[in-house]
Amino acid sequence: MEIVVTRRWKGKNSTLSTIAVDGVAHHFCLEDTDRELTQDMTPADIAKVKVAGRTAIPAGRYQVVITYSNRFRKKLPLLLDVPGFAGIRIHSGNRHVDTEGCLLPGMTYWKDGADYVVGTSRTACERLQAAIVRAIGEGEEVWVTVCGLI
């Protein structure tokens, strides 16, 4: 399974993307500020630009697994080997302050002042996670490709 997150709009502290699953439009995604990090940057280069808890993950391709989250006390998708970041998950939330680098799917979006907000996030997360669990259960690898701001 291939999940493509295409960053499209930038707010003051947020980045709004579209999500496609195996080429089919799925919903939207909220992240922290895109600081134009890429997967091929060194950890030192990432550290120079990254603002902890306020920076979107580097554009790149990451394998996804389902593991137990102590923070959320349930199983959630986890992106593996994200350079300069740890514990990057796909989980529900509505505003950039909820992300801490993670991906927040939403069924709807709007602009609140200078930033984007996603709505119906729990439903979007449940649908995306169900698709991921199904794919993994069928023996597929699941990958997320995050495309830089277009």
PyMOL commands that set and color helices and strands:
alter all, ss='L'
color gray80, all
select helices_A, chain A and resi 43-49+96-98+121-137
alter helices_A, ss='H'
color red, helices_A
select strands_A, chain A and resi 2-10+15-21+24-31+60-69+74-79+104-106+108-112+115-119+142-147
alter strands_A, ss='S'
color yellow, strands_A
deselect
rebuild
show_as cartoon
